[in-house]
Amino acid sequence: MTNGFDPQTRYGEAFWQAHHEEWMRGDLNQREYHELHTLPLKRFENCRAKFKADASTTSTPLPWN
């Protein structure tokens, strides 16, 4: 992961997914991680919530399976 967020560049889902996974493996809280990588906090929060919601809906087995 490179340090530094360029607000003029559009980052895709893979970029945010990689940051989310790296954050999950580390011991920094959300604010510390976003400051270290100079990510916009609100965008990081939104992506983190999305990936968390996606994980909970895809990992829940259906009762009839």
C-alpha positions as a printed NumPy array, in Angstrom:
array([[  0.   ,   0.   ,   0.   ],
       [  1.356,   3.356,  -0.897],
       [  0.993,   6.171,   1.553],
       [ -0.995,   9.15 ,   0.324],
       [ -4.465,   9.622,  -1.072],
       [ -4.89 ,  11.792,  -4.151],
       [ -8.376,  13.353,  -4.053],
       [ -8.254,  13.939,  -7.818],
       [ -7.978,  10.209,  -8.528],
       [-11.034,   7.984,  -8.568],
       [-10.426,   4.826,  -6.555],
       [-12.361,   1.665,  -7.229],
       [-13.785,  -1.01 ,  -4.997],
       [-10.572,  -3.077,  -5.124],
       [ -8.613,  -0.159,  -3.631],
       [-11.049,   0.198,  -0.724],
       [-11.349,  -3.579,  -0.249],
       [ -7.555,  -3.857,   0.046],
       [ -7.464,  -1.07 ,   2.625],
       [-10.336,  -2.647,   4.543],
       [ -8.596,  -6.031,   4.646],
       [ -5.3  ,  -4.452,   5.7  ],
       [ -7.078,  -2.482,   8.436],
       [ -8.813,  -5.659,   9.688],
       [ -5.451,  -7.471,   9.986],
       [ -3.824,  -4.624,  11.904],
       [ -4.243,  -3.242,  15.397],
       [ -4.995,   0.379,  14.507],
       [ -8.413,   1.818,  15.091],
       [-10.274,   3.294,  12.134],
       [ -9.155,   6.873,  12.768],
       [ -5.488,   5.917,  13.219],
       [ -5.547,   3.865,  10.013],
       [ -7.161,   6.582,   7.923],
       [ -4.694,   9.178,   9.24 ],
       [ -1.701,   6.914,   8.561],
       [ -2.797,   6.373,   4.954],
       [ -4.279,   9.874,   4.508],
       [ -7.634,   8.44 ,   3.476],
       [-10.822,  10.5  ,   3.734],
       [-12.43 ,   9.292,   6.96 ],
       [-16.05 ,   9.386,   5.783],
       [-15.251,   7.464,   2.591],
       [-13.301,   4.865,   4.564],
       [-16.207,   4.514,   7.03 ],
       [-18.709,   4.072,   4.199],
       [-16.618,   1.45 ,   2.432],
       [-15.93 ,  -0.373,   5.682],
       [-19.665,  -0.513,   6.427],
       [-20.375,  -1.788,   2.91 ],
       [-17.793,  -4.575,   3.109],
       [-19.016,  -5.537,   6.58 ],
       [-22.611,  -5.731,   5.32 ],
       [-21.547,  -7.699,   2.228],
       [-19.651, -10.195,   4.389],
       [-22.563, -10.753,   6.734],
       [-25.035, -11.386,   3.917],
       [-22.775, -13.746,   1.969],
       [-21.54 , -15.818,   4.903],
       [-24.924, -16.601,   6.419],
       [-26.076, -20.065,   5.326],
       [-29.634, -20.425,   4.189],
       [-31.797, -22.513,   6.536],
       [-32.926, -24.881,   3.793],
       [-29.409, -25.798,   2.611]])
